[in-house]
Amino acid sequence: MSTLQATGPSILRIGFDPAAFAKLLPDQQQEFVRWYVARVLKGETSAVEEWERLGLKVDLRPWQR
C-alpha cells in the first residue's frame, strides 16, 4: 500500500474526473475529501488507495523554490 506523508514543505496535487467523483453522494464527497486533505496537511499518513476509491489521483512532492 502506497502512502502519502509530508515531512516538510510540500505540494499536494489532486487530479480528478468530475463524472467519476459525482457518483458519490455530495455529503460523502465533501467529508472524505476534507478528511484526507486534513490528514496530509497535518503531516499524518494517508493511503493513496483511499483517495483512489473516490476517483482522485494524488501526488505529494517536496516544495522546490
LOROMI-688038 format. One record per residue: x, y, z negated of N, C-alpha, C in turn; residue number from 0; residue in one letter. Coordinates in nm, 2 decimals, decimal comma. Example, Ala and Ser with C-alpha at 12.3 -4.5 7.8 and 13.67 -1.06 7.14 Angstrom:
BEGIN
<atom n_u="1,32" n_v="-0,57" n_w="-0,78" ca_u="1,23" ca_v="-0,45" ca_w="-0,78" c_u="1,32" c_v="-0,33" c_w="-0,78" i="0" aa="a"/>
<atom n_u="1,28" n_v="-0,22" n_w="-0,71" ca_u="1,37" ca_v="-0,11" ca_w="-0,71" c_u="1,29" c_v="0,00" c_w="-0,79" i="1" aa="s"/>
This chain:
BEGIN
<atom n_u="0,09" n_v="-0,12" n_w="0,00" ca_u="0,00" ca_v="0,00" ca_w="0,00" c_u="0,09" c_v="0,12" c_w="0,00" i="0" aa="m"/>
<atom n_u="0,06" n_v="0,21" n_w="0,09" ca_u="0,14" ca_v="0,34" ca_w="0,10" c_u="0,08" c_v="0,44" c_w="0,01" i="1" aa="s"/>
<atom n_u="0,16" n_v="0,52" n_w="-0,06" ca_u="0,11" ca_v="0,62" ca_w="-0,14" c_u="0,17" c_v="0,76" c_w="-0,11" i="2" aa="t"/>
<atom n_u="0,10" n_v="0,86" n_w="-0,15" ca_u="0,14" ca_v="1,00" ca_w="-0,14" c_u="0,18" c_v="1,05" c_w="-0,28" i="3" aa="l"/>
<atom n_u="0,29" n_v="1,12" n_w="-0,30" ca_u="0,32" ca_v="1,19" ca_w="-0,42" c_u="0,41" c_v="1,30" c_w="-0,39" i="4" aa="q"/>
<atom n_u="0,37" n_v="1,42" n_w="-0,43" ca_u="0,46" ca_v="1,54" ca_w="-0,41" c_u="0,55" c_v="1,55" c_w="-0,53" i="5" aa="a"/>
<atom n_u="0,68" n_v="1,55" n_w="-0,50" ca_u="0,78" ca_v="1,56" ca_w="-0,60" c_u="0,85" c_v="1,70" c_w="-0,60" i="6" aa="t"/>
<atom n_u="0,80" n_v="1,79" n_w="-0,52" ca_u="0,85" ca_v="1,93" ca_w="-0,51" c_u="0,76" c_v="2,00" c_w="-0,42" i="7" aa="g"/>
<atom n_u="0,80" n_v="2,12" n_w="-0,38" ca_u="0,72" ca_v="2,20" ca_w="-0,28" c_u="0,69" c_v="2,11" c_w="-0,16" i="8" aa="p"/>
<atom n_u="0,56" n_v="2,10" n_w="-0,12" ca_u="0,52" ca_v="2,01" ca_w="-0,01" c_u="0,42" c_v="2,07" c_w="0,08" i="9" aa="s"/>
<atom n_u="0,40" n_v="2,00" n_w="0,19" ca_u="0,29" ca_v="2,03" ca_w="0,28" c_u="0,21" c_v="1,91" c_w="0,30" i="10" aa="i"/>
<atom n_u="0,08" n_v="1,92" n_w="0,28" ca_u="-0,02" ca_v="1,81" ca_w="0,29" c_u="-0,10" c_v="1,84" c_w="0,42" i="11" aa="l"/>
<atom n_u="-0,09" n_v="1,75" n_w="0,52" ca_u="-0,16" ca_v="1,77" ca_w="0,64" c_u="-0,28" c_v="1,66" c_w="0,64" i="12" aa="r"/>
<atom n_u="-0,39" n_v="1,71" n_w="0,67" ca_u="-0,51" ca_v="1,62" ca_w="0,68" c_u="-0,57" c_v="1,63" c_w="0,82" i="13" aa="i"/>
<atom n_u="-0,58" n_v="1,52" n_w="0,88" ca_u="-0,64" ca_v="1,51" ca_w="1,01" c_u="-0,77" c_v="1,43" c_w="1,00" i="14" aa="g"/>
<atom n_u="-0,87" n_v="1,47" n_w="1,08" ca_u="-1,00" ca_v="1,40" ca_w="1,07" c_u="-1,08" c_v="1,40" c_w="1,20" i="15" aa="f"/>
<atom n_u="-1,17" n_v="1,31" n_w="1,21" ca_u="-1,26" ca_v="1,30" ca_w="1,32" c_u="-1,40" c_v="1,34" c_w="1,26" i="16" aa="d"/>
<atom n_u="-1,45" n_v="1,46" n_w="1,30" ca_u="-1,58" ca_v="1,50" ca_w="1,24" c_u="-1,69" c_v="1,40" c_w="1,25" i="17" aa="p"/>
<atom n_u="-1,70" n_v="1,33" n_w="1,36" ca_u="-1,81" ca_v="1,23" ca_w="1,37" c_u="-1,79" c_v="1,11" c_w="1,27" i="18" aa="a"/>
<atom n_u="-1,67" n_v="1,07" n_w="1,25" ca_u="-1,65" ca_v="0,96" ca_w="1,15" c_u="-1,68" c_v="1,01" c_w="1,01" i="19" aa="a"/>
<atom n_u="-1,63" n_v="1,13" n_w="0,98" ca_u="-1,65" ca_v="1,19" ca_w="0,85" c_u="-1,79" c_v="1,21" c_w="0,82" i="20" aa="f"/>
<atom n_u="-1,87" n_v="1,25" n_w="0,92" ca_u="-2,01" ca_v="1,28" ca_w="0,90" c_u="-2,10" c_v="1,16" c_w="0,86" i="21" aa="a"/>
<atom n_u="-2,04" n_v="1,04" n_w="0,88" ca_u="-2,12" ca_v="0,92" ca_w="0,84" c_u="-2,14" c_v="0,90" c_w="0,69" i="22" aa="k"/>
<atom n_u="-2,06" n_v="0,97" n_w="0,61" ca_u="-2,07" ca_v="0,96" ca_w="0,47" c_u="-2,18" c_v="1,06" c_w="0,42" i="23" aa="l"/>
<atom n_u="-2,24" n_v="1,04" n_w="0,31" ca_u="-2,33" ca_v="1,14" ca_w="0,26" c_u="-2,26" c_v="1,26" c_w="0,22" i="24" aa="l"/>
<atom n_u="-2,32" n_v="1,38" n_w="0,24" ca_u="-2,25" ca_v="1,51" ca_w="0,22" c_u="-2,19" c_v="1,52" c_w="0,07" i="25" aa="p"/>
<atom n_u="-2,26" n_v="1,48" n_w="-0,03" ca_u="-2,21" ca_v="1,49" ca_w="-0,16" c_u="-2,09" c_v="1,40" c_w="-0,18" i="26" aa="d"/>
<atom n_u="-2,10" n_v="1,28" n_w="-0,13" ca_u="-1,98" ca_v="1,19" ca_w="-0,14" c_u="-1,86" c_v="1,24" c_w="-0,07" i="27" aa="q"/>
<atom n_u="-1,88" n_v="1,30" n_w="0,05" ca_u="-1,76" ca_v="1,36" ca_w="0,12" c_u="-1,69" c_v="1,46" c_w="0,04" i="28" aa="q"/>
<atom n_u="-1,77" n_v="1,56" n_w="-0,02" ca_u="-1,71" ca_v="1,67" ca_w="-0,09" c_u="-1,64" c_v="1,62" c_w="-0,22" i="29" aa="q"/>
<atom n_u="-1,70" n_v="1,53" n_w="-0,29" ca_u="-1,65" ca_v="1,48" ca_w="-0,41" c_u="-1,52" c_v="1,40" c_w="-0,39" i="30" aa="e"/>
<atom n_u="-1,52" n_v="1,31" n_w="-0,29" ca_u="-1,40" ca_v="1,23" ca_w="-0,26" c_u="-1,28" c_v="1,32" c_w="-0,22" i="31" aa="f"/>
<atom n_u="-1,31" n_v="1,41" n_w="-0,13" ca_u="-1,20" ca_v="1,50" ca_w="-0,08" c_u="-1,15" c_v="1,58" c_w="-0,19" i="32" aa="v"/>
<atom n_u="-1,23" n_v="1,64" n_w="-0,28" ca_u="-1,18" ca_v="1,72" ca_w="-0,39" c_u="-1,10" c_v="1,63" c_w="-0,48" i="33" aa="r"/>
<atom n_u="-1,14" n_v="1,51" n_w="-0,51" ca_u="-1,07" ca_v="1,42" ca_w="-0,60" c_u="-0,93" c_v="1,39" c_w="-0,54" i="34" aa="w"/>
<atom n_u="-0,92" n_v="1,35" n_w="-0,41" ca_u="-0,79" ca_v="1,32" ca_w="-0,36" c_u="-0,70" c_v="1,44" c_w="-0,34" i="35" aa="y"/>
<atom n_u="-0,75" n_v="1,55" n_w="-0,30" ca_u="-0,67" ca_v="1,67" ca_w="-0,29" c_u="-0,61" c_v="1,71" c_w="-0,43" i="36" aa="v"/>
<atom n_u="-0,70" n_v="1,71" n_w="-0,53" ca_u="-0,66" ca_v="1,75" ca_w="-0,66" c_u="-0,55" c_v="1,66" c_w="-0,72" i="37" aa="a"/>
<atom n_u="-0,56" n_v="1,53" n_w="-0,69" ca_u="-0,45" ca_v="1,44" ca_w="-0,73" c_u="-0,32" c_v="1,47" c_w="-0,67" i="38" aa="r"/>
<atom n_u="-0,32" n_v="1,50" n_w="-0,54" ca_u="-0,19" ca_v="1,53" ca_w="-0,47" c_u="-0,14" c_v="1,67" c_w="-0,52" i="39" aa="v"/>
<atom n_u="-0,23" n_v="1,77" n_w="-0,54" ca_u="-0,18" ca_v="1,90" ca_w="-0,59" c_u="-0,12" c_v="1,89" c_w="-0,73" i="40" aa="l"/>
<atom n_u="-0,17" n_v="1,79" n_w="-0,81" ca_u="-0,12" ca_v="1,78" ca_w="-0,95" c_u="0,01" c_v="1,69" c_w="-0,95" i="41" aa="k"/>
<atom n_u="0,05" n_v="1,64" n_w="-0,83" ca_u="0,17" ca_v="1,56" ca_w="-0,83" c_u="0,15" c_v="1,41" c_w="-0,87" i="42" aa="g"/>
<atom n_u="0,02" n_v="1,37" n_w="-0,88" ca_u="-0,01" ca_v="1,24" ca_w="-0,90" c_u="-0,01" c_v="1,16" c_w="-0,77" i="43" aa="e"/>
<atom n_u="-0,01" n_v="1,02" n_w="-0,78" ca_u="-0,01" ca_v="0,94" ca_w="-0,66" c_u="-0,15" c_v="0,93" c_w="-0,61" i="44" aa="t"/>
<atom n_u="-0,15" n_v="0,91" n_w="-0,48" ca_u="-0,28" ca_v="0,89" ca_w="-0,41" c_u="-0,26" c_v="0,79" c_w="-0,30" i="45" aa="s"/>
<atom n_u="-0,33" n_v="0,68" n_w="-0,29" ca_u="-0,31" ca_v="0,58" ca_w="-0,19" c_u="-0,36" c_v="0,63" c_w="-0,05" i="46" aa="a"/>
<atom n_u="-0,28" n_v="0,61" n_w="0,05" ca_u="-0,32" ca_v="0,66" ca_w="0,18" c_u="-0,45" c_v="0,58" c_w="0,23" i="47" aa="v"/>
<atom n_u="-0,46" n_v="0,46" n_w="0,19" ca_u="-0,58" ca_v="0,38" ca_w="0,22" c_u="-0,71" c_v="0,44" c_w="0,17" i="48" aa="e"/>
<atom n_u="-0,70" n_v="0,51" n_w="0,06" ca_u="-0,82" ca_v="0,58" ca_w="0,00" c_u="-0,87" c_v="0,69" c_w="0,10" i="49" aa="e"/>
<atom n_u="-0,77" n_v="0,76" n_w="0,15" ca_u="-0,80" ca_v="0,87" ca_w="0,25" c_u="-0,86" c_v="0,81" c_w="0,38" i="50" aa="w"/>
<atom n_u="-0,80" n_v="0,70" n_w="0,42" ca_u="-0,84" ca_v="0,64" ca_w="0,55" c_u="-0,98" c_v="0,59" c_w="0,54" i="51" aa="e"/>
<atom n_u="-1,02" n_v="0,54" n_w="0,43" ca_u="-1,16" ca_v="0,49" ca_w="0,41" c_u="-1,26" c_v="0,61" c_w="0,44" i="52" aa="r"/>
<atom n_u="-1,22" n_v="0,73" n_w="0,42" ca_u="-1,30" ca_v="0,85" ca_w="0,45" c_u="-1,29" c_v="0,89" c_w="0,59" i="53" aa="l"/>
<atom n_u="-1,21" n_v="0,82" n_w="0,67" ca_u="-1,18" ca_v="0,86" ca_w="0,81" c_u="-1,08" c_v="0,98" c_w="0,82" i="54" aa="g"/>
<atom n_u="-1,00" n_v="1,00" n_w="0,71" ca_u="-0,90" ca_v="1,10" ca_w="0,71" c_u="-0,76" c_v="1,04" c_w="0,73" i="55" aa="l"/>
<atom n_u="-0,68" n_v="1,11" n_w="0,80" ca_u="-0,54" ca_v="1,07" ca_w="0,82" c_u="-0,45" c_v="1,18" c_w="0,74" i="56" aa="k"/>
<atom n_u="-0,36" n_v="1,13" n_w="0,66" ca_u="-0,29" ca_v="1,23" ca_w="0,58" c_u="-0,14" c_v="1,21" c_w="0,59" i="57" aa="v"/>
<atom n_u="-0,06" n_v="1,32" n_w="0,57" ca_u="0,08" ca_v="1,32" ca_w="0,58" c_u="0,13" c_v="1,42" c_w="0,48" i="58" aa="d"/>
<atom n_u="0,23" n_v="1,38" n_w="0,40" ca_u="0,28" ca_v="1,46" ca_w="0,30" c_u="0,43" c_v="1,48" c_w="0,33" i="59" aa="l"/>
<atom n_u="0,47" n_v="1,60" n_w="0,34" ca_u="0,61" ca_v="1,63" ca_w="0,38" c_u="0,67" c_v="1,74" c_w="0,28" i="60" aa="r"/>
<atom n_u="0,80" n_v="1,73" n_w="0,26" ca_u="0,86" ca_v="1,84" ca_w="0,19" c_u="0,85" c_v="1,97" c_w="0,26" i="61" aa="p"/>
<atom n_u="0,83" n_v="2,08" n_w="0,18" ca_u="0,82" ca_v="2,21" ca_w="0,23" c_u="0,96" c_v="2,26" c_w="0,28" i="62" aa="w"/>
<atom n_u="0,97" n_v="2,29" n_w="0,40" ca_u="1,10" ca_v="2,34" ca_w="0,45" c_u="1,09" c_v="2,48" c_w="0,50" i="63" aa="q"/>
<atom n_u="1,18" n_v="2,56" n_w="0,46" ca_u="1,17" ca_v="2,71" ca_w="0,50" c_u="1,25" c_v="2,73" c_w="0,62" i="64" aa="r"/>
